[in-house]
Amino acid sequence: MSKMHNLGTVFKFETLRTLKKPTFWLTALGFPLLIGVLYGIMFWSQSTTIEASKNLEKQEFSLEVTDDSKLVKPELLAAIKAKTAKSKESGIDDVKNNKIDAYVYFPKDLSKQKVEVYGKDVGLFQNGKYSGGAELIESISSKRHQSSTSCNFTRQSPIVVNRISGRKRARRH
Protein backbone atom coordinates (compact mmCIF):
# COMPACT_ATOMS: atom_id res chain seq x y z
CA MET A 1 0.00 0.00 0.00
CA SER A 2 2.96 2.30 0.45
CA LYS A 3 3.62 2.21 -3.33
CA MET A 4 0.14 3.57 -4.10
CA HIS A 5 0.70 6.96 -2.46
CA ASN A 6 2.28 8.36 -5.68
CA LEU A 7 -0.63 7.29 -7.92
CA GLY A 8 -2.37 10.69 -7.70
CA THR A 9 0.86 12.52 -8.49
CA VAL A 10 1.59 10.32 -11.53
CA PHE A 11 -2.00 10.64 -12.79
CA LYS A 12 -1.91 14.44 -12.43
CA PHE A 13 1.47 14.69 -14.18
CA GLU A 14 0.42 12.48 -17.14
CA THR A 15 -2.91 14.29 -17.55
CA LEU A 16 -1.30 17.72 -17.58
CA ARG A 17 1.43 16.55 -19.94
CA THR A 18 -1.17 15.22 -22.41
CA LEU A 19 -3.34 18.35 -22.18
CA LYS A 20 -0.35 20.59 -22.95
CA LYS A 21 0.35 18.85 -26.26
CA PRO A 22 -1.05 20.63 -29.33
CA THR A 23 -1.56 17.30 -31.13
CA PHE A 24 -4.01 16.21 -28.44
CA TRP A 25 -6.18 19.29 -29.01
CA LEU A 26 -5.81 19.01 -32.76
CA THR A 27 -7.15 15.45 -32.79
CA ALA A 28 -9.74 16.03 -30.05
CA LEU A 29 -11.28 19.01 -31.84
CA GLY A 30 -10.29 18.13 -35.42
CA PHE A 31 -12.32 14.93 -35.82
CA PRO A 32 -15.68 16.44 -34.79
CA LEU A 33 -14.91 19.50 -36.91
CA LEU A 34 -14.02 17.29 -39.90
CA ILE A 35 -17.25 15.32 -39.50
CA GLY A 36 -19.22 18.58 -39.34
CA VAL A 37 -17.55 19.85 -42.51
CA LEU A 38 -18.30 16.57 -44.33
CA TYR A 39 -21.98 16.72 -43.31
CA GLY A 40 -22.09 20.35 -44.46
CA ILE A 41 -20.68 19.39 -47.87
CA MET A 42 -23.20 16.54 -48.21
CA PHE A 43 -26.08 18.86 -47.28
CA TRP A 44 -24.92 21.51 -49.75
CA SER A 45 -24.47 18.90 -52.48
CA GLN A 46 -27.94 17.46 -51.92
CA SER A 47 -29.63 20.86 -51.92
CA THR A 48 -27.76 21.84 -55.10
CA THR A 49 -28.82 18.59 -56.80
CA ILE A 50 -32.46 19.09 -55.82
CA GLU A 51 -32.37 22.66 -57.12
CA ALA A 52 -30.75 21.54 -60.39
CA SER A 53 -33.37 18.83 -60.90
CA LYS A 54 -36.19 21.34 -60.33
CA ASN A 55 -34.58 23.66 -62.90
CA LEU A 56 -34.30 20.77 -65.37
CA GLU A 57 -38.04 20.14 -65.13
CA LYS A 58 -38.71 23.72 -66.25
CA GLN A 59 -36.29 23.67 -69.19
CA GLU A 60 -37.66 23.22 -72.67
CA PHE A 61 -35.79 21.74 -75.59
CA SER A 62 -36.60 21.00 -79.19
CA LEU A 63 -37.30 17.35 -79.88
CA GLU A 64 -37.90 15.07 -82.86
CA VAL A 65 -39.22 11.52 -82.57
CA THR A 66 -39.33 8.52 -84.88
CA ASP A 67 -41.72 5.87 -83.62
CA ASP A 68 -41.46 2.57 -85.49
CA SER A 69 -43.27 0.83 -82.61
CA LYS A 70 -46.47 2.86 -83.24
CA LEU A 71 -46.75 3.25 -79.47
CA VAL A 72 -46.55 7.05 -79.26
CA LYS A 73 -49.71 8.91 -80.21
CA PRO A 74 -49.35 12.03 -82.41
CA GLU A 75 -51.47 13.96 -79.88
CA LEU A 76 -48.86 13.34 -77.19
CA LEU A 77 -46.08 14.60 -79.45
CA ALA A 78 -48.14 17.71 -80.23
CA ALA A 79 -48.76 18.29 -76.52
CA ILE A 80 -45.03 18.31 -75.74
CA LYS A 81 -44.24 20.29 -78.90
CA ALA A 82 -42.20 17.46 -80.44
CA LYS A 83 -41.91 16.96 -84.18
CA THR A 84 -41.89 13.69 -86.09
CA ALA A 85 -38.66 12.93 -87.96
CA LYS A 86 -38.81 11.33 -91.40
CA SER A 87 -36.20 8.73 -90.51
CA LYS A 88 -33.65 7.86 -87.88
CA GLU A 89 -30.81 9.23 -90.01
CA SER A 90 -32.57 12.56 -90.63
CA GLY A 91 -33.22 12.97 -86.89
CA ILE A 92 -29.58 12.32 -86.04
CA ASP A 93 -28.47 14.73 -88.78
CA ASP A 94 -30.78 17.42 -87.40
CA VAL A 95 -29.09 17.09 -83.99
CA LYS A 96 -25.62 17.17 -85.58
CA ASN A 97 -26.54 20.28 -87.58
CA ASN A 98 -27.97 22.00 -84.46
CA LYS A 99 -31.49 22.20 -85.91
CA ILE A 100 -32.92 20.48 -82.83
CA ASP A 101 -31.70 19.71 -79.32
CA ALA A 102 -32.64 16.03 -79.15
CA TYR A 103 -33.91 13.10 -81.19
CA VAL A 104 -35.59 9.95 -79.84
CA TYR A 105 -35.89 6.72 -81.80
CA PHE A 106 -38.44 4.12 -80.68
CA PRO A 107 -37.67 0.83 -82.50
CA LYS A 108 -40.31 -1.55 -83.82
CA ASP A 109 -39.87 -4.14 -81.04
CA LEU A 110 -39.25 -2.37 -77.73
CA SER A 111 -38.85 -5.63 -75.84
CA LYS A 112 -35.78 -6.62 -77.89
CA GLN A 113 -34.32 -3.38 -79.25
CA LYS A 114 -33.04 -0.32 -77.42
CA VAL A 115 -34.69 3.07 -77.39
CA GLU A 116 -32.05 5.47 -78.69
CA VAL A 117 -31.72 9.11 -77.68
CA TYR A 118 -29.44 11.52 -79.50
CA GLY A 119 -28.91 14.94 -77.98
CA LYS A 120 -26.65 17.95 -77.98
CA ASP A 121 -23.94 17.67 -75.35
CA VAL A 122 -24.97 20.33 -72.83
CA GLY A 123 -22.93 19.20 -69.86
CA LEU A 124 -22.83 16.37 -67.39
CA PHE A 125 -25.77 17.44 -65.25
CA GLN A 126 -28.14 18.54 -68.02
CA ASN A 127 -27.76 15.64 -70.46
CA GLY A 128 -30.17 13.55 -68.37
CA LYS A 129 -33.10 15.65 -69.55
CA TYR A 130 -33.05 13.88 -72.92
CA SER A 131 -33.36 10.35 -71.55
CA GLY A 132 -35.86 11.63 -68.98
CA GLY A 133 -37.96 13.01 -71.81
CA ALA A 134 -37.80 9.71 -73.69
CA GLU A 135 -38.79 7.77 -70.57
CA LEU A 136 -41.70 10.14 -69.97
CA ILE A 137 -43.00 9.76 -73.54
CA GLU A 138 -42.63 5.98 -73.32
CA SER A 139 -44.31 5.81 -69.92
CA ILE A 140 -47.33 7.89 -70.92
CA SER A 141 -47.67 6.05 -74.23
CA SER A 142 -47.44 2.59 -72.69
CA LYS A 143 -50.06 3.46 -70.05
CA ARG A 144 -52.44 4.72 -72.73
CA HIS A 145 -51.73 1.66 -74.88
CA GLN A 146 -52.37 -0.73 -71.99
CA SER A 147 -55.66 0.95 -71.12
CA SER A 148 -56.89 0.70 -74.72
CA THR A 149 -55.80 -2.93 -75.21
CA SER A 150 -55.33 -5.92 -72.97
CA CYS A 151 -51.66 -6.11 -73.98
CA ASN A 152 -49.00 -5.77 -71.30
CA PHE A 153 -45.97 -3.74 -72.39
CA THR A 154 -42.55 -4.02 -70.76
CA ARG A 155 -39.33 -2.65 -72.16
CA GLN A 156 -36.49 -5.13 -71.62
CA SER A 157 -33.57 -3.09 -72.92
CA PRO A 158 -32.27 0.19 -71.51
CA ILE A 159 -32.55 3.60 -73.10
CA VAL A 160 -29.27 4.44 -74.82
CA VAL A 161 -28.21 8.09 -74.77
CA ASN A 162 -25.78 9.34 -77.40
CA ARG A 163 -24.34 12.83 -76.91
CA ILE A 164 -23.56 14.77 -80.07
CA SER A 165 -21.44 17.89 -79.94
CA GLY A 166 -22.48 19.10 -83.40
CA ARG A 167 -20.33 19.76 -86.43
CA LYS A 168 -16.85 21.00 -85.71
CA ARG A 169 -15.96 24.33 -87.15
CA ALA A 170 -12.97 24.67 -89.43
CA ARG A 171 -9.89 25.98 -87.67
CA ARG A 172 -8.40 29.22 -88.81
CA HIS A 173 -4.67 29.09 -89.41
HELIX and SHEET records of a PDB file:
HELIX    1   1 SER A    2  ASN A    6  5                                   5    
HELIX    2   2 LEU A    7  LEU A   19  1                                  13    
HELIX    3   3 PRO A   22  LYS A   58  1                                  37    
HELIX    4   4 PRO A   74  ALA A   79  1                                   6    
HELIX    5   5 LYS A   88  LYS A   96  1                                   9    
HELIX    6   6 GLY A  128  SER A  148  1                                  21    
SHEET    1   A 5 LYS A  83  THR A  84  0                                        
SHEET    2   A 5 LEU A  63  ASP A  67  1                                        
SHEET    3   A 5 ALA A 102  PHE A 106  1                                        
SHEET    4   A 5 VAL A 115  LYS A 120 -1                                        
SHEET    5   A 5 ILE A 159  ILE A 164  1                                        
END                                                                             
